[in-house]
Amino acid sequence: MTKLIASSVVRGSQQGDSHGGVYLLDLKTQQVEQKLDWNTPDIDWHGRGADRGLRGITFYDNQIWIAASDELFAYDSQFRLTGSWRNTYLKHCHELCVYQVQLFLSSTAYDSILAFDLKTQQFQWGLHIQTDGFQFAIKRFNPNDDNGPLMLNKLHINSVVANNNGLYIAGLKTGGMLHFNGEQVNMSVTLPIGTHNAQPYQDGVLFNDTQANTVRFASPQPNADKAFDIPTFPADKLTGTHHDNSGVARANFGRGLCVIKQGVIAAGSSPSTISLYDFSSNQMALSATLSTDIRNAIHGLEVWPYE
C-alpha cells in the first residue's frame, strides 16, 4: 500500500524550537512516523515568513533529496545523511524536481531556477526570470561566480516541474504557470495570485489555490474542472495560537501536492494535514493530521518510492 513522504515547516518558530521535520504516512493504516526533526542550530534567522524548515522532496539513485531554505541535502532510504551542498544563489528554496540527471531547484529569493548536476554533484547553471508586467524574459547565469541576479523576490517562485517539453515554473506573483522551452519563457496558463505547487496534469493544470483554501484542477475541456476544499478545524482544536504569528501562520494554508495515481491526488495544508482527493467521486477520500499546531504546515509532499 502506498506511503507518502512529507516535510513540514513551523512558521514563526523560535531559536531552540523544532522547525518541522520529515514524516512517512502509511495510507492503509494512517500511521505517521517522523523520520527527521529539523532543529539544527545554524538555521538562517532572516527567512521570509519565518519558515525555516525542510521543503521540497525528490528522489534519484536510491537517495532522497530534500531542500532547506539555502541548502540541498541527500539522504539514503534509511534517512542517513549522505551529503549536503550550498550555493550563493539558493535562498528560500521551495520545491525541486529531477529530470534525467539534473535536479532543478526554485530559488525563491533570487527569482531563479538552479540546475544541480546529479552525476558531478555540482551546481551547473541558473535561470533568472525577469518580468515587466506579464512579459517575461530569461537570463542565464553561472551560479558559481559573483555575477548572478540580485535578491529581489519579485515573483516568489515556489514550484518547478521538468519533463520532455521543458520547465514549468510558477509562484505567488507569476500570474500563472510559466513554460521555458530551452530558449524563451512564456505564460502557459493563467492562475490565481497566491498559488502553490502548480504542475501540468492530464490536459490541464493542478495546483493549490492557497488564498481560496482550495485544491484545483483546471482543464480546457468543458465541465472537467475540479475543486476540493481544504480541511478546516474548529478554533478550540487548534494549538500554537498563543504565539504572536500575525501575518505569518494561519490554518487552512494549502501547500504540498502530488499525484498518487490517475485521478487520485494528495494535498497538504495547515495545521499539518495530508488529504487524499478522488476525481471520480469528487470527494475527499481520507485525511490525516500530523499536528494541531497552527504554525506547523506541510511543505513538500511525494509518493514514497521505497518499500
Buried (B, 14 or more C-beta within 10 A) or exposed (E): EBBBBBBBBBBBBEEEEBBBBBBBBBBEEEEBEEBBEBBEEEBEEEBEBBBBBBBBBBBBEEBBBBBBBBBBBBBEEEEEEEEEEEBBBBBBBBBBBBBEEBBBBBBBBBBBBBBBEBEEEEBBBBBBBBBEEEEBEBEEBEBBEEEBBEBEBBBBBBBBBBEEEBBBBBBBBBBBBBBBEEEEBEBBBEBBEBBBBBBBBBEBBBBBBBBBBBBBBBBEEEEEEBEBBBBEBEEEEBEBBEBEBEEBBBBBBBBBBBBBEEBBBBBBBBBBBBBBBBBEEEEBBEBBBBBBBBBBBBBBBBBBEEE
